[in-house]
Amino acid sequence: MELFSSIEMKDHEQITFFQDKLTGLKTIIGVHSTVLGPALGGCRMWTYENEAEALKDVLRLSRGMTYKAALAGLNLGGGKAVILANSQTEKTSELLKSFGRAVEALSGRYITAEDVGMSVEDIDTIRSQTAYAVGGSNEGGSGDPSVMTAYGVFQGMKACVKHLNLKNDLSELTVAVQGVGHVGYHLCSYLHAAGCNILVADIYPENTKRVQKEFGVKVLDAKEIHRVHCDIFAPCALGSGLNSTTIPELNCKIVAGSANNQLATEADGQRLMGRNIAYAPDYVINAGGLINVAAELDGYDQGKVMKKVAQIEETVAKVLNLGQKKNIPPQEAADELVESILAQKRGRYLEFPHPQKMKNLK
Ligand code: NAD
């Protein structure tokens, strides 16, 4: 069995397996990189088909966090944790505390946060055992990240619109938002204020009703939204929505949304480019939530967070320009920028946050 040399594992710094028979905890914590700082990333509680799938997920997600943090200009590395359990039936306070002790054992190399299957209350429980957790309800906590994620997406859209020389702002443009949950809702609010024509779809009618009532949006069928004629298509639902079936059906000039892992395969980046659609790479445009939660480490200040999130406009512009210059898809251009940031910092001595600094946040 190959371990260090296996394809997925070869560029990770550390992968730690923790098991606690008493509480039923089985967790894998992946630290992909600490080149830029301690590895921050959420903890996902999920029932995987098998343990190999859980490992694959944590490797993929932790690597993604390195890239997201680097392009967001944060002094943070990339990490992620998975807990192999059903969040509805197997989550107990003892299990979460056990996870907290596992995080504490890594002495700040990994800082945890909320992800799928976890809540703010769960982070509070984890924080009873470790200082290395952000996104709880404690004083100095950063609150719901989706507002800042949406704000970042809105900024990134402006960069795409300017890149194509469509306009200097978003007013009167037609934006189709796929998924109006947490991020989609706040995005509609920003688009509404900017004077856009907004089209939306969601599989839950109560979500579309809310944005219809508050922002006067037009509601479409969830199966149709990606096909509609619009300026910007904003995927804000699940991943892999851009694939060999949907890309030929798109009727937009720009794809810019919050969903993670929007491209089903690398070839889909080429497909979008072939259709002359400007694509804002997901991990670049959706970094607002990470910037928001990371701000807790320096003492949360909403004004400063908004300024940093607004820089997503500049970063998306840089990525699109580099892609155009090199005639490569924007997500490849983004990856190149990350690699150059990491290459400059590799090999320097890294100081992890002192536990006392983290504890002061409690
Ligand atoms: P959410 O679950 O609150 O919202 C997703 C919405 O998409 C839901 O309302 C759901 O009903 C809808 N949906 C699901 N399948 C759909 C389909 N086929 N067609 C139309 N709508 C569909 O999640 P969220 O927090 O708003 O996040 C949205 C996306 O952005 C996710 O991919 C998430 O990983 C990503 N993201 C979120 C944040 C954040 O701060 N919340 C940060 C970065 C990335």
Residues whose N, C-alpha, C, O or C-beta is under 5 A from the ligand:
A	BS01	NAD	P145 S146 T149 Q178 G179 V180 G181 H182 V183 G184 A201 D202 I203 Y204 N207 A222 C236 A237 L238 G239 S258 A259 N260 N286 G289
